[in-house]
């Protein structure tokens, strides 16, 4: 056998081994504390709307009010932050075709 053939076989075997090793570590099951699922997003939206209707429209106050809400699970939503709240609020306003937080409060 030629050296080139041996090197090609070793390269192919190494490539197969590397792909298998990567496949083993790719997560295939949803995490139990994943807050990006549709159900978790729906729950966060419900909490957000309830807090807005209670009177909190400033992002910082709304964020603190959501964390203090009785339905807010701190262990499940441990990654929740102000940036996630802004994204959630913008997405909610876009889907409901609303222009401001005040329109959420009035409905």
N, C-alpha and C positions, 0 to 999 in steps of 0.2 A: 504494500500500500504506500501511496505517496504521502508526503508530509502535508500537502494541501488538503487531501481527502480527510486525513485524521483531524486536521484543524477545523475543517468544515463540520465534521460530525461532532466535535467537541463544542463548537459554537452553537450548533442546533440544539444539542442536549442542554447546554447552559441556558439558552433562550427558553426552552420548554420548562426547565426547572425554575427559572425566574418568574415566568408567567404563572406557574402553579403556586409559587410562594405568594405572589401578589394576590391571586384569587382567594387564597385562604384568609387573608387579612381584610378583604373588602367586606364591609358590613352589609348584610343582606336582610336583616330583620330590623324593623323600626325600634328605636330606643324607647324605653318606657317613659322617659322624661322629655320626649321630643315635643317642643312647643310650636312646631311649624306645621303640624297636621291640621287638616280642616276642622276637626273637632276642637282642638286647642285654640285655634284662631277664632272660631265661633264663640267659645267661652270667653276669651279675652275681649271680643267685641261686645258681648253682652255686659260684661263688667264695665267696659269703657263707656258705653251708652248710659248705663245706670249712674255712673259717677258724673257724667256730663249733665244729666238731667237733675242731679242733686246740686249742681251749681259750680262745678269745677271746670273752667275752660282754659286756664293757663296750663301749659304742658307740664311744668314742674309740679304744680298743685294736683293736676290730674294724675300724674304718675304716682305721687304719694297716696292719693285717695284710692287708686286702684290697688296698690299694695296693701292698704289697710282694709280693703273690702272683704267681707266675710266669705265670699265665694273664691277669692284669690288663693290658690294653693302655692305657697312659697317654695315648696320642694319641687313641684312640677314645673313651675315657671321661674326657676332660679336664674335663667339667662335673660329674663325680661329686663329691658332698660329703656331709657328715654328715646333712643333711636328706633327701637322696635315699636314703641308707642307712636312715634311720628309716622312710621311706615304703615302701621295698622290704621291710624286715623286717616291718612291720605288715601289708602286703599278703600276704606269705608266710605269716605266722601265721594270718591270716584264712582264706586259701584252704585251708590244710592242717588247719584247725580245731585249732590248738595254742594253748596258753595262755601259754607263756613260751619264752624262748630255751633254757632248760635242757631242754625237751622235744625241741628240735631236736638238741641234743647227745646225748641218750639214744637217739635212733633211728638 
